[in-house]
């Protein structure tokens, strides 16, 4: 079974190929803090931790 991700440039699903065997990394930038904290800030941290 392979993991497929949608590539918005190619407009199709492509097979995910890791650069390192059995390891995947995701870059997620932090929240843009320009006002008071809200639930959306917590959501982004939790969702990407679950991936």
C-alpha positions in Angstrom: 0.0 0.0 0.0 1.4 3.4 -0.9 0.6 6.9 0.4 -0.8 9.2 -2.3 -0.9 13.0 -1.9 -2.6 15.6 -4.2 -0.1 17.7 -6.1 -1.8 21.0 -6.9 0.8 21.8 -9.6 0.3 18.6 -11.5 -3.4 18.5 -10.5 -3.3 14.8 -9.7 -2.5 12.4 -6.9 1.1 11.3 -6.8 2.8 8.5 -4.8 4.7 9.9 -1.8 8.4 8.9 -1.9 10.4 9.7 1.3 13.9 10.9 1.1 14.8 8.7 4.0 13.6 5.1 4.4 10.7 4.9 7.0 10.9 8.6 7.8 8.9 11.6 6.7 9.2 15.2 7.7 6.7 18.0 7.4 7.5 21.7 7.7 4.8 23.8 9.3 5.4 27.5 10.0 4.1 28.9 13.3 1.1 31.1 13.9 1.1 34.7 12.6 0.6 36.5 15.9 -0.8 39.9 15.1 -3.7 39.9 17.6 -5.0 38.0 20.6 -4.6 34.2 20.6 -7.6 32.2 19.5 -8.7 28.5 19.0 -7.4 28.5 15.4 -3.8 28.8 16.7 -4.2 25.7 18.9 -5.9 23.8 16.0 -3.0 24.2 13.6 -0.6 23.0 16.3 -2.7 19.9 17.1 -3.5 18.9 13.6 0.1 18.9 12.4 1.2 17.0 15.5 -1.3 14.3 14.7 0.1 13.9 11.2 
